[in-house]
Amino acid sequence: MTSTSTPSGLARFNDLEDSAAFATLHEACASAAWARQLLAARPYATLEDLYAASDAAMAELTTADLEEAMAGHPPIGRPRPGDPASAREQRGMAGASEELKAEMLELNLTYQERFGHVFLICATGRTGEQMRDAARERIDNAPEKEREIVRTELGKINRIRLARLVEEDA
């Protein structure tokens, strides 16, 4: 049972059946290990408690878990059709010039060839130019350094998605 001081959206999440809560978490992040860890820590009294659990789960993800999480993200500049979260998060590329979109596609392909996964960045609030510049900057990183940057970026994305998850009306 959740406290009356728990925000209503968070209380609703706490009260979901395990299978529904897992599915909801898995939509936020494609890592099953992350979702299971957050599920096991319910109930949450505050959004900060949920964020802390997310951060702790992110820190413990293996390379395979990170790969699973990244597989749930489309390349920058190509949000998944019919996925409003993907389109909302990549809004900064929506009005980009054809030249910028082509450059981002090329950077995505080069990055994916180098690291074996999509270029992952918390795109919310970033312009197309900022995302391009970040891709240019990160493409020469050592794989170990890039994996930790990806872990950090994924954590930011998860926080945004968790906030949206518990703030939405039932």
Secondary structure in CASP SS format (residue, H / E / C, confidence):
PFRMAT SS
TARGET T0000
AUTHOR 0000-0000-0000
METHOD secondary structure of the structure
MODEL  1
M C 1.00
T C 1.00
S C 1.00
T C 1.00
S C 1.00
T C 1.00
P C 1.00
S H 1.00
G H 1.00
L H 1.00
A H 1.00
R H 1.00
F H 1.00
N H 1.00
D H 1.00
L C 1.00
E C 1.00
D H 1.00
S H 1.00
A H 1.00
A H 1.00
F H 1.00
A H 1.00
T H 1.00
L H 1.00
H H 1.00
E H 1.00
A H 1.00
C C 1.00
A C 1.00
S C 1.00
A H 1.00
A H 1.00
W H 1.00
A H 1.00
R H 1.00
Q H 1.00
L H 1.00
L H 1.00
A H 1.00
A C 1.00
R C 1.00
P C 1.00
Y C 1.00
A C 1.00
T C 1.00
L H 1.00
E H 1.00
D H 1.00
L H 1.00
Y H 1.00
A H 1.00
A H 1.00
S H 1.00
D H 1.00
A H 1.00
A H 1.00
M H 1.00
A H 1.00
E H 1.00
L C 1.00
T C 1.00
T H 1.00
A H 1.00
D H 1.00
L H 1.00
E H 1.00
E H 1.00
A H 1.00
M H 1.00
A C 1.00
G C 1.00
H C 1.00
P C 1.00
P C 1.00
I C 1.00
G C 1.00
R C 1.00
P C 1.00
R C 1.00
P C 1.00
G C 1.00
D C 1.00
P H 1.00
A H 1.00
S H 1.00
A H 1.00
R H 1.00
E H 1.00
Q C 1.00
R H 1.00
G H 1.00
M H 1.00
A H 1.00
G C 1.00
A C 1.00
S C 1.00
E H 1.00
E H 1.00
L H 1.00
K H 1.00
A H 1.00
E H 1.00
M H 1.00
L H 1.00
E H 1.00
L H 1.00
N H 1.00
L H 1.00
T H 1.00
Y H 1.00
Q H 1.00
E H 1.00
R H 1.00
F H 1.00
G C 1.00
H C 1.00
V C 1.00
F C 1.00
L C 1.00
I C 1.00
C C 1.00
A C 1.00
T C 1.00
G C 1.00
R C 1.00
T C 1.00
G H 1.00
E H 1.00
Q H 1.00
M H 1.00
R H 1.00
D H 1.00
A H 1.00
A H 1.00
R H 1.00
E H 1.00
R H 1.00
I C 1.00
D C 1.00
N C 1.00
A C 1.00
P H 1.00
E H 1.00
K H 1.00
E H 1.00
R H 1.00
E H 1.00
I H 1.00
V H 1.00
R H 1.00
T H 1.00
E H 1.00
L H 1.00
G H 1.00
K H 1.00
I H 1.00
N H 1.00
R H 1.00
I H 1.00
R H 1.00
L H 1.00
A H 1.00
R H 1.00
L H 1.00
V H 1.00
E H 1.00
E C 1.00
D C 1.00
A C 1.00
END
